[in-house]
Amino acid sequence: MAITQEEFSVLSGWKQWTDAQNMLYHHISEQAFQLLKDRRKKIATLKTEGQWIKRQQEVKKILMDIVGPFPEKNPLNPKIMGIIKKNGYRLEKIIYESRPDFYVTACLFIPDGLTSKAPVILNPIGHSDDGFRGQLYQTVILNFVKKGFVVLTYDPISQGERLQYFDPEKGRSRIGWSTCEHSYMGTQCFLSGNSFARYRLWDGIRAIDYLAIRDEVDINRIGVNGISGGGTLTTYISAFDDRVYASAPECYITGFRRLLESIGPQDAEQNLYHGIANSIDHADLLEIRAPKPILIMSTTRDFFSIQGARETYEEVKNAYRAFGKEENLSMTEDDAPHDSTRKNREAMYAFFQKHLNNQGNFFDEEVEFLTAEELKITETGQISTSLGGKTVFDFNSAETKKLIDNLEDLRKNLFNHLQNVKCSAKKLSGYIHPDRASKSVFMGRYQHEGYSIERYVIEGEGKCAIPLVLAIPNDGKKHPAMIYIHPNGKSSGSEEIELLAKKGFAVAVPDLTGFGETGGLYTEESAYSPWYGVWFGSIQIARSILAIQAGDIVRVVRFLESRDDVDYSDISAIAYKEACPALLHSAVFEDAIKNVTLIEPLISYRSVVMNRYYRTSLIPAMVAGALTAYDLPDLMACLAPRKLKMINITDQNKEKANHELIEKELGIVRSAYANLLDNLLIEDCEGKSYIEKILV
């Protein structure tokens, strides 16, 4: 009788694990909470202006380290693509280059009748497909204009006329709407140790550079306001560019604890590389500006927790109090969902009128909306089909090539390089080696002809649990062990597990944290991968999903070593698909794993970053920053002289890698095994079961 689904279901019926599918998320969150608690203790000691200035200097350095470095400022090469005159103002349609050949579409609104330089509002907009053309954004922009402000608004990356993956035939992005593109590109940036926020932020800084050359603008009276994703940009631009005098982020500010407790990490630019690990919370992005004026704009039913916004406001107020400028910090709330409301807008108009010295009425007035055609800047409505130019992918892949070239140089001294790789992989992945054998809970046994199925729960990292099935022969002898790992869960390999047990192996089949019973929510391929939030959360705390899973594998090794019916000197492991990188890391960190078999493994992180498209289901298998020091082939090489089998190697699209790619990527592996050819198998498996290859 084959192994049944019931036998693979280990956690079912236990109230302790009724939320097992969110186990990984909760574990990452708990670590973040501790880091944030440590930060709060540090902040609580700040009492004087001098102490806060020192903290500001520390935060500025941290932010530059994890977001920068920024490129040199190239010529903006601004072009006015058209001018429209309306009642009370004129509109200039502009394109500038924030980086060479990286075009930004923008509109400058200039009130009629200016007799002197006017205050200006930079208005980065939220995550809307049509950019600043929506009526909500026009309401804000045109009200500012009515009140005598110059306003510059622009299309953020992946919005309006700046889609990075535009499909001319379908008239939309090949990836999905704006946040999908952001996180898709952001994943590639993170692999190279960069934050996607840098690209988004730089567009805004260069927008201020453009304002500085406009005769109509008083550069000493700059305000920034945006809602939602525009609130993120408002916060970032205001924190990084000292030219911003007054700032009003809307429907964004909360605190990371409340964010993690509620909707979780958002798209890539809202997560800074190792941000929480470096004691950065939302409050820091505001405190760094003290004592310059800030208005926090919130709604009580926003998915960005109002409780977090209030707590952040109370903390930031301490900084302003120390500077003797408590009146420069204010907060407005309205009882509404994630939206701009009349009450909040009027509070904002009054705020900027006061602090940018431009008095007048603060009422939200009706405006005459411009049409989408009037606000179209390029001939085709998309930069990619009008001007071409470069994309975020182009810039990130160019930076990554430098990292890869450096890796190639390091590989020339193979021995020293591989020793360094072992250390770098531990540090960059955030691996924590289990310091003791984990306790286990026996969950019952099923008898089969010639072998039995035993079920266990092994203590994982923190409060995590590792559900495990052990298929073991009934002959009372010691058996070689095989750890069998599948990203789709334990039951995915039932036939192979049974065959291995009948061949005399003790087969340990765990669900690594995030897979199977502990993460079935995360198995699908989708435009906005459900893995994003979990992975981004792990990056914030300077860890990775993969590192937690690598620790799980070592715990399974310790479990096997504790058994009298297992030959602990003969432990092998098999992993499939997205689980392969976790096994690779684990085997490099744990010598007790004697033989490694990778089935349909990803060939390299380089392939993900250096190609425009990849499969998002690979995200849990990635390590942010890895390419600064190593790639998957380096880990493969580290396994020599142990036996390594790789069957049906795949590329970044999970398609079978061609011979040319394999030879290009795995040169270091062949070098490491040059005198051990019998211990390395790289092969296609056409028309044969994988198990035949495993048992070779």
N, C-alpha and C positions, 0 to 999 in steps of 0.2 A: 504494500500500500504506500502510495506517495505521501510525502509530508503535506499536511493540510494547512490551510490558512489559520485555523484555530491554534495549531502548534506554534506558528510564528507570532501569534498575537500575545505578547508578554505583558503589556501594561494594562490590558483591558480588564475592567472590573475593580481596579484599585483607585480609590478616590484621591489618593496622594498624587496621582499622575493624570487626572482628568484633563489638565491643560498641557499635556505633554508636547503638543505640536508647537506651543509657544515657549518651550523650555529654553531654547537657544537665545531667543530674544530677551527673556527675563534674565538669563545669566549675564548677557552683555550689559543689560541695563543696570543690574546690581553692581557690577564693577564700575560703571559710570557714576552711579550714585555715591560710591565711596570716594571716588576722585573728586566729585563735586562737593562732598562733605568736607574733604581736606581743604579744598579751595575756600569754602565758606569760613573755616577756622582761620585761615590766613587773612582773609578780608576783614574779619572781625577785629583784628589787631590794628587796623589802620585808623588813626584818629586825627592826625595833623595834616596840614597842607603838604608839608615836606614828605611825609610818608606816602601820601597819595601820588605826589609827583614821581617818587621813586617807583611806585607800582605802575604808573603810566609808562615810564621808560621801559620797564621790564616787559609790559604787554606789547608795546610797539616793537621791541626786538623779537619777541615770540611770533607776533603776527607776520613780520617780514620774513622770518625764517620759514614759516609753514605755508605762507601764501606766495611770497616772492621766490626768486628775484624778478623784478619787473624788467622788461626790455628797455633799451635806450629809447628816448622819445624821437621818433622819426618825424619828418615833415608831415603835417596833417593833410596837405594837398586838398583843402576844402573846395568844393564846387557847389555853386547855387544852381540847382536844376530847374528852378521855376519860382515865380513870385505870384502870389494871389493877394489881391487887396480886398479886404472885407470892411464892413462897417465898424470903425473904431480900431482897426489893427491891420497889419499886413503879415503875411505868412511867407517865409522863405523855406523852400525845400532844399535840403542840403545833404551832401555826401562827404564824409571825411574818412581818412584812413587812420584807425587807431594803432595799427601796425602796418608795415608795408604790404600793400595789396589786400588788406583786411578792411573791407568797406563797411561803414556804418551809415545807415539811412536815418535822417533826423529832420525835424522841423523846428524852426525858430519863429516864435510869435512875438511881434514887436508892436506895442501900443502906439497909436497915433498921438501926435502932439507932444512927444518928449522934448523937453528943453534942456535937460541935463542927463548925465548918466543915470540909468535906472537900476534898481535892485533886480536880481534875476533868480528864477527858480529853475533848477534842474529837476526834471520830472521823469525818472526811470519808471517804467510801467511794470505791471504784474504779469503773470503767466497767461497772456491772452494770445490767441493765434493771430489776430489781426493787429497786434502791436498797440500803438497809441490811438488807433482809429475808432475804438469803441466809444460809445456815448458816455460811459462813466469817466473815462480819461479826459474826453473833451470837456465835460462839465467842469472838472477841476482846472484844466489848462485855461479855458476861456474865461472862467471867473477870475483867475489870477490876472489875466490880461486886462479885464475890465477894471481891475483895481490898480493898474499901473505897473505891473511887473512884466519884465521880459521873461519868456518861458522857452526853455530848450527841452524838447523831448526826443527820444530816439528809440529805434527798435533794438531791444536787447538780442543777443545771440539766440537763434532758433525761433524768433518771433517776427511777425510782420513780414518784411521783405528780406529777412536774413536767415531763412531756413538753411541748415547746413547739409541736409540730405534731401533736397527738393527733387521730386519726380515730376518732370515737365508733362509727362503723359497723363498722370493722375491729378496733377495740380496740388499735390500735398507732399508731406514728408514721407519718406520710405520707412522711417523709424516710428513715428507717432508724433503727438503734439509736443509742445515745447519742453515740458518736464521729461518726456521720454528721450528727446534728443540730449538734453542736459546731462542726464544720468548715463546715457550711452557713451557720450564723449568723456564724461567725468570718470567713468571706470578706466578708460585708457589713460587718462591723466594720472589717476591714482597709482596705477601700476608703475608709472615712471617716477613716482614720488612727488607729483605735483598736485595742486588743487585747481579744479576747474574754475573756482571762484576768481582766480587770478585773471582769467580772460574776461569774465563778466565785469569785474571791477575796473580793469584797465580801460574798457570802453568809456566808463563814466569819468575816470580821471582825465582822459583825453578830451571828453566833452567840455570839461572845465577849461582845458587848454584852449579849446576853440572859443569859448566865451571870453577868454582873456584878450583875444585879438579883436573883439567886436567893440566898436566905438560907442555903441548904445549902452554897454554894460558897465556897471560899477563893480569891479572885481572884489571889492571889499565888502560887498553886500550880497553874498551868495547863500541861497537856501536850497535844500534838497528835500523833496517829498516824493514818496511812492508807496503804493499799497501792495500787500502780499509779496510776491517775488520782487516787486518794486520796493517794498519795505526792506527786504533783505539788501537790495542794492543801495538803498538810501543809507542803511546802517553801515555797510562796508565802505562806501565812498566817503561818508562823513568821518569814519574812523581813520581812514588812510590818507585823506587829503586835507591838510591843515587850512586850505583856502576856504573850506566850507565853514560859514559862520553859524548858521542856524539849520537845524535838522529835525525833520518830523516823519519818522518811520511809522507806517500805518499797517495794522493787522499783520504784524510779524513778531514784534518783541514778545517774548515769554521767557522761559528759563529752560535749560536742557533737562532738568529733572522732570518738570511738568510735561515737556514735550515727549520724553521717553515714556512717561506714564500714560500719555493719551495717544496721539496719532503716530508717534514715532518719528525717526529721522526722515526728512524730506529729500528733495532731489539734490544732485551732487554739489551744487554751489553752496548749499546751506550746511554743508559738512566740511570742516577744515581738516586737513591732513594732521592727525594726532592732536586735534584741537582740545578736547576735554583732558587728554593726558597731559597737556601743557597748561592746565588750569584756566582754560578759556571758556567763559560762559557768555550769554547774551549781554549781561551787565558790563562785562569788560569792554565791549564794543561801544558802549555809551560812556563809561567812566573815563575812557581814554581821551574823551573830548572835553571833560570838565576844565573850566567852568563855562564853556560856550553853550548857547541856548539849545535845548532839546525839548521837543514835545512828543511824548509817547501817545500814539493814537490806537485805541483798542475798542473791541466790541465784546460784550459779555458772553455771547454764544459762539464766538469764533472757535474754529478748531485749534488755533493757537491759544493755549490755555490762558484765560483771563487771570487765573490765580497766579500763574507764572509771571504774567506782565506786572501784576501788582507787587509781587515779591521783588522783581527786578527793580521796579520804580523805588521801592523802599530802600533797597541797597544802594542804588545810584545816588539817592538823595543824601546819603552820608558823605559821599565824595563832594557833592556841591556844597554841603554845609561846611565841610572842612575848608573849602575855598572862600567861604563867606558869600556865596552866590546861589543860595538855595532857590531864589526867585527865578533863576535861569532854567530850572528843570520843572516841567509840568506834565500832566497826564490828562487826557480826555477819554471818557468812556461813553458808549451808547449801548442800549439793550438791543442788539441786533446780531445776526450771524456774520460770517466772514464777508464784509462788504463795507463800502464807504457810505457814511450816513450824513445827512444834512447837518446834524448837531456837531459831528466831529469835523466836518469840513469848515464850518464856521469858526470853530475853535482854532483850526489851523490857519485860516486867513488872518484872524486876529493875532495869532502868534507871530507870523511872519511880518505882518504890518508893524507890530511893536518892535521886533528885534532887528528888522532890516530898515527901520525908519522910513516907513511908507504909509502914512496914516490914511484912513478912509473908512468906508463902511465894510463890515465883515460879513454881510449877508450873502447867502448862496443864491445867485440870481439865475433866471432862465437864460439859456444861450441858444444861438442858432447853430446847429451842428453842421460840420462840413461832411461832404460825402466821401466815401472811400476813394473815388476817382480823384477828387480834389487833393486828397492826402497821399496819393500814389507818387512815389519819388522816381523809381526806375521805369524804364520803358515797358518792361514785361511784368513788373510787379514783384520781381525777385532778383536779388543781386546775382545769384548763380547763373541766371540765363540772360542777364543784361550786361554785366561787367565781368563775370567770372571771378577772378581773384582767389585768395586762399581761404581755407577753413581752419577751424580749431584743430581738426585732425592733421592738417598739413603742418602746423606749427608744433604740435605735440610729437608727431612722428619724427620731425627733424631734430627736436631735442633728444628724443629717445635714441636716435641713430648714434648720437655722440656717446650715450651710455653704452650702447651695444659695441661700438668701436673700442671703448675702454675695456669692456669685458673681454673682447677678442685679444687685446694686448695682455691682459692679466692671465689669460689662459695659456700663454706661451710658457709661463713658469707653472706647470700643471700642479705639482705637489703643493707649493705654497698657496696657490689659488684655491685649491680644494679645501685646504685647512681653513682658510679665511671664509670660504663659502659656508662651512658648517656653523661658524660663529654668526655670520651675517644672517643666515636663514633663521636661526633661533631668535635673533634680535628683531629683525624686520617683521617676522610673522607674529611675534608676541608669544612664542611658545613657552609654556611653563611645564617643566618636566615633573611628572608625578613623583612625590618624595617618599611614597610608601605604597605597599600593595593595597588596593581598594577592597573594601568589604563588599560582599555580594549577598543577595537574597535569592534563595532557591525557590523557584516558582512552579515546580512540577515536572513530571517525566512522562514520556510516551514511548511505548515499546514498538519496534519495527523488526522485521526479519533481519537478524544479523547486527543490528545497531539500535541505539535508543536516542531519543530527542530529550534533552534537558533544557529547561528554561531558567534564566537568571536575570536579575537586575544587578548590574555592577555600579558602584558609586562612581560618578564622573566628577568633572571639575566643579567646584562650588556645590550647588544644589542639583546639578544635572544627574540624570540617571541614564545608564547605557543598557537598553534591553538587548539580551543576547540569547541566541539559541546555540546549543552545543550538540552536534551530531557525533556520536562516538560508538565505535564497535563494542560489542558485548562480550569480547573474548577474555577480558580481565588482564590484558597485556598493556605495556606502555606503547603509545602510538605517536608517530610524528604528527605535529599539529599544523593545521592550515587555517589562517584567518581569512575569511571570505567577506568582502565588503562591496556592497552595491548601493549606489546613490538613491535608487528607487525603493530601497527597503529590503529586508531579509528574505522575503518570499520570492523575490525576483529571480533567484537562482536555485529553486527547490530541486530541480532534476540534477544539477551539477553537485549540489551539496550532498544529495543522497548517493550519487556515484562516488564521490570522494570518500564518504564514510565507508562504503562497501569496498573501497580500495585500501582501507586500513588507516585512514586519517582521522584524527580528532578534529572536527571542523567547527571552528568558532565563528558564528555569524552575528556580528553586532549591527545595530543601527547607530551609526555615529551621530552625535548630537546635531540635529538639523535634518537628518535623513529618516525615512521610514516612519516609525511610530512617533518619533520626536521632531517631525518636521514635514509631514506630508503636504502642508500648505505650500511648500516651496519647490515643487517638482516641475511645474509647468513652464513652458516657454511662452513669454508674453511681451508685448510692446514695453510695458513698464513692469519689469521683473519684480515679483514679490521678494526676491533676494536683496534688492537694492537697499531697503531700509535696514535690514539686519547687517549687511556687509558694511554700509556706511557707519552704522553704530559701532561696529568693531574697529573701524579705522579711527574713529574719534578717540577711542581709548588705547590706541597703538597696539591693537591685536588683530587677529583675523579669525574667521570661521575655521579655516583650515588648521590653524594652530591648536584650537580647541579639539578638533577631530583627531589631530595627530596625537594629542595626549590621550584621547580615548583609546586609540590603537595600542599605545604602550600599556594602558591599564588592562586591556585584554591579554597582552603578553604576560603581564604579572599574574593575572588570573590563571592562565594556562600553566605557568611555571609552578603554581602552588598545588597542582593536581598530581596525584600519584600515578594516574593512568596516562600521563602525557610525558613524552620525551622532550624535556625543556631545551635540550641541545639541538633539536631539529624542529624549529618553528619557521614556517613560511607564511607568506601572505599574498593574496590576490585582491586586486581592486579593479573596478570597472569605471570607465568614463570619468565623470566629475569627481569621483572618489580617489582617482589615481594620484593627484598632487598631494593629498593628505597622507597617503601611504608613503609616497616618496619622501616627504619631510620626516615622517615618523621613522622610517627605516634609516635615514641618515642620522637621526638623533638616538637611535636604539639599536645596538649591535646584536641583540638577541634575535632579531629578525634576519634569518640566514639567507632566505631566497625570496625574491620579489617578482611577481608577475603583474604586469599592467596591461589591461585589455581595453582597447580603444582610448588610450590616453591622449590628452592634449600634448602636442609636441613641444610647445614653448609659450611663454608669456609674450615673447617678442612677436609671435604670429598674431596675437590679439591686438597689440598696439600698432604694429606696422601695416596692418590691413584695415581698410575703412569699415568693414563689416565683420561682426563676430556674433556668436550665439550667447544670449544673455544667461542661459542656464549654466554657463561656465563660471559665473560670478563667485559662487562659494569656493571655487578652487583657486582663487587668486589671492595674492599677497600684495597689498599696497606698498609701493617702494621697492619691490623685489628687484627690478631691473637696474637699480642703482648699484647692486652688488652681485646678483646671480640670476640665473634662469633655470628652468626645469632641467635642461640637459646637464647643467653643472651638478645638480643633485643626483641625476642618473650616474654621472661619472664618479661621484662620491661613494657609490655603492661597491665599486670594484675593491676587492676581488670576489665579492659575493655574486651569486647567480642572479642575473637580471634578464627577464623575458618581456618583450614588448610586442604585442600582437595587434595588428590593425591600428597603427598610430593615426591620429586624426589632426586636422588643422583647426583653425579658430572657428570654422563653421561646422565643426563636428563631422566633416567629410573626410574620407580616407586620404591621408597625406600622400602626395606623389613622391616618386623616387628622388627627384631633384631636391625637394624640400627636406626630405629625411637626411640626405647626404649633407646638405647645407647646415642643418640644425644640430645634427648628432655627431659632428666631427670630434668634439671633445669626448664624447662617450666612447667612440671607437679608439681614441688615443689612450684613454684610461684602461681599456680592456685589450690593448694591443698585444700583450703577451698572455692573454687569458681568453682567447677567442671562444673556447668551449663554454665559458660562463656567460656569454652574451648572445641572446637570440633576438633578432629584430625581423619580424616576419608578417606577411599577410596570411590570413586564414580564409581561404576560399573553399566553400563546400565542406568544411570540416567543423566539428564542434570544438569550442574553445578548450574543453576539458582534455582533449587529446593532446593539444599543445602544452597545456599545463603540466601534464604527467610525463612529458618527454624527458 
